[in-house]
Amino acid sequence: MRMTQSKSEYSKVDEYGFERPDNFNYDLYDKYMSQYMRTLTRRAQRWNSLKGDIYKKSSTLKRFVRKGIPSDYRTSAWMHISGAEELKKSSSFTYLELKNGISNQHIIETIKIDLPRTFPDNIYFTNHKHLPTMLFNVLGTFGHQNKEVGYCQGLNYIAGLLLLATKDEEASFWLLKVLVENILPQYYIVSMTGLLTDLDVLDDLIRKYEPSLHRHIHNIGMPWAMGTTKWFICLFSEVLPTETVFRIWDCLFYEGSKIIFRVAITLIKLHKQEILQTSELGELIACFRNMRNHETVINCHQFMSDIFKMSGNLSNSQIEKLRKTHKKA
């Protein structure tokens, strides 16, 4: 693909169907894309060179995933590295059988209310009936087979992006299932105990890595739930650019929920000066909401490199230890 310097050469809609905002920085995007397209080409060549059981866990696969899964491989890779493929094979019921069990009117009506609210700035959701129907099927099927969660707001954004990435209703269901039940346990139950615990874990990590920022945020009085709940519940969808979100999910499916904390720590560190310049709650909340516009966040390849440099030596065992300390009743 040939990139030019002209703003008019770019569509008002991005490659995933999202409308670009009026203040979209086309010059910055052009600079980023001219480099990123070459990166994508190199990564695709590397993935094409893999032989044998390419999804067997190894240091090579981990490195490849961190540097980005090519879009042609993404559905298959996510299914295998996340455990969703194994979950699908071990299930007593097929997706079609589960989908045919959609009957709970409360779940059905709640999902239908949220469908038009899901990515209203995306042409594939607003101008076509096919994708909203697929989204309803994925959410309805999941809500009926997981009695503890049912349907929870936030799942629509995750399932919606899964569909945009995979174009596959069945794969999106199994990926949603492995996310909610294995990778993010107790985030979406009524009490949200998993989410509340992880917000406390984030508080501990920021206190450790950025004590001055922690004091400033604490002194202003912003609860972490106010600034970061959407980060955890929506897995950065509607928070960061779509390509950046998919790169984060590549690693999330392979390495687990510690990736969410790595991203959160990095976002906060990248915006350290802006955060410290705020003096009241409204300014601080606006700062968190505007984080998607940072140059490094837009350059997803650079951002993914940053999250493994700026978040320290963060391990799943460390996260689990902190979770036990803050575990909610």
N, C-alpha and C positions, 0 to 999 in steps of 0.2 A: 504494500500500500504506500503510495507517495503522499507525503505530507507537505503542505505549503504554508506560507506565512499569513495567508489571508483569512481573516475572520469569516468571510462569506463562504469559504470552502467547507466550513463545518456546519453540520446540521444543528438545528435548534434542539434536536432530540439525540441523546447519546446512543451508543451501540446496544444498550440494554432496554431502550424504549423510554428512558426518563427525560423529561423536558429539562433543558439547561436553564438555570436561573438567569434573570436579567443582568445580574452583575458578574456573570461567568467570565473568567479570565481566559480568553481565547489565546492570547500570546503565551501565557504560562502553559496552557494545555498543549499548544503546538510544540513548545520546547520539550515538554515531557514526552509527548507521543512520538516525536521523531527519534528519541532514544529508546523508548519502551518497545516500539515495534521491532527494532533490531534485537532487543533482549528476548522478546517472545519468539522470534524466529530461531535464535540460538537455543532456547530452552526446548522448543519443539523438536529440534534436531537431536538434542541430548536424550529426550524421552523416547524418540523413535529408535535410538541405538540400544535401548535396554533389551535384554534377552531373558528367557526363562520365566520364572515366577516373579514378575516385576513388582508385585505388591507385597512380597515377603519383607517383613520389617528388617531394616539394616541401616547402618550409618549412611550408606549411599542414598537409599530411598528418603531418609529423613532430610538430607541435604537437598535432594531434588524437590521435595515437597516445599521446603522453606523458600526455595528460589522460584516457586510457582508451578502449578500443574497446568499444562496447556488445556484450553477449553475442550478440545477433542477427547482428552483423556479424563476430564474432570468427573463425569458421572460414574464411570467405572472405578476410578481411583477413590473417590469419596466412599462409594459403596464398600470397597474392600478394606481401606485403611481405617475406617470408622467402626467396623464390625457389623454394619448394616446388612451386608451380603450374607454373613453367617446367621444373623438374626432372621433374615428372610427364609433361608434354607431350613432352619430349625423350627420355624413356625408350624403349628398344627393347621393353620388356615392360610389360604392364598389371599393376596390383596383383594382380588375380585370378590371372594367369599365374604371378606370383612366389609367391603364397600356395600355389598347387598344387604348388610345388616343395619344400615342407617335408618333410624326410625324415631329416635327421641326428639319430640317436637321442640322442646326447650333448647336443646343444642342446635337443632336445625335453624330455628328462628334467630338465635343469637349470632350464629355464623353469617346468616343472610344479612343481618344488620351491619356486620363488619365488612362484608365484601366490597361495597362501594367506597369504604374508607381506606381500603388497602391500596396504597400507591396511586392516589388520584392523579398524580403527575406522570403516570406511565401509560403510554399509548396502548400497550398490549392488554392492560387491565381495563382501560376506559373505552377503547374503541372496538374491542372484540369480545364476544361472548365465550369463546373457547377457553381462555385462560381462567376467567372467574369460575367457570364450571369445574375445571380441573382443581382449582383452589378449594372450592366447596367440597369436592369429593375427598381430597386429602385431609382437610380439617374435620369433616364429618366422620370419616372412617377412623381417624385417630381418636376423636372425641368419644366415639362409641366403644372402642375396644380398650381404652384406658379409662377405667371408671374413676380412678383417683383424681385425675386431671380434668377429664372431660374436655371442654373447650375453654381456653384462657386467652384474653386479649394479649397480643404480642406474638402469639403463634401464627397469626395470619401473615405478619411481615416475614417471619422466618420461612414459612411454607411458600410464600409468594416468591421470595428470592431463590429458594431451592428450585422452583419451577422454571424461573428465568434462566438458571444455570444449567439445569439438566434437560429441560423440555420433556420430562418423563414423570408422569403422575405416580406411577408405582414406586419408582426410585425415590421420589420426593417424600412419599409416605414413610418408607423404611428409614430414610435419613432423618426425618422429623422424629420418628420413634426412638432412634438411637440417641439423638441429641437430648430429648426430654427425659428419657428413662435411664440413660447410662452416663452421658457426659455432663448433664446439668440436673442432677437429681434434686427434686423438691424445690425447683425454681417456680413451677407453675401450679402447684397445689394451692388450695384456698389460703392456707396460712403463709405460703411463700417462705417457709423456714430456711430453705437452701439459699435463696436470694438474700435474706436478711443476714444470714451468717456470712455470706461472701462480701457483703458491704462492710461488715466489721473486719474481715480479713483485709480488704482494700485499705481501710483506715490504718491498720497495723503496718501494712507495707509502705504506705506513703509516709507515715511517721518515721519509719526506718530509713527509707531512701531519700526523702526530701523533708526533713524536720521543719525547715523554715516555711515551706509551702503548707505543711500540715498545720502549723500554728496560725498562719494567716487565714486559711479556710475555716479553722475552728473559731478564731476570733471574730470573723464576720458572721459566723453562725449558720453556714450552709450545711445541712445534713447531706451525707453522701447519697442518700436515696433521692434527693432532689436533683442532684447534678448528674448522677450516673446510672440510675435504675434502667433507663432505656439501653445503656451499653450492655447490661447483663441480660435483660429480658429479650431484647431484639437482636442481640449479638452484633451490634453496631450497624444493622440495617436502619436506614433513615437517619443515621448519625454520621456515617462516613461515605465517601464515594463508592459506588457499587464495585468497581474493580478492586479497590482496596479491601472491601468487605470479603470478596471471594478469595483473595489472597490470605486473609486472616482465617477464613473457614478452611482453606487447604490445611493449614497448620493445626487448627482446632480439631479437625477430624482425626489427625494423626497423633497429636501430642496431648489432647485433652484440655480441660478447662483452665489449666495454668496459662494458656495463651490469652485468655480474656484479661487476666491480671497483667501480663506482659504489655498488652496493648494499652490498658488503662494507665499503667505507670508511665509508659512512653508518651502518651498523649498529654498527660499532666506535666511531664518534664519538658516537652517541646514548647509548652505554653507557660513556662514558669514566669517569665517576665510579665506577660499579660495578666496572669493571675495575681501576681504581687502588686500590680498597679491598680487593681480594683479596691474600692473602699467601702462598698456596700453590697447587700445581697443581690439586688437586681443586676448590678454590673458583673458580679461573679457568675451568676447563672447565664447571662448573655455570653460571657467568655466561654463557658463550657458548650453552649449551643453553637458557637461559631467555629469550633475546632475543626470542622470539616474543610475549612477554607485555607488551612495552613499549607504552604507550598510543599512541604515534605509529606504531608498526608495525601495530597493529590498524586504525588510521585510514589505510587504504591510500592515499587521495587525498592526505593530508598527507605521508605517507611518500614517495610518488612525487615530490612537489614538493621534498622535502628532498634526495633523492638527486642532483638536478641543481643544488642550491645548496651542499651540504656536501662534495661530492667534487671540487671544483675544475674546472678546464678540462681535462677528461680526454678525449683523442682516441684513435681507433683507431691512428693512426700512432705516438703515444706508447707505446701498449701493445705494438705490434709491435717498436718499438725496444728496449724492455725485454726482450721475449721473445728477441730475437736475442742480447742480453747473457747471458741465463740458459739458452739453448737446451741441452737435454740431448742427449747422444750417442745 
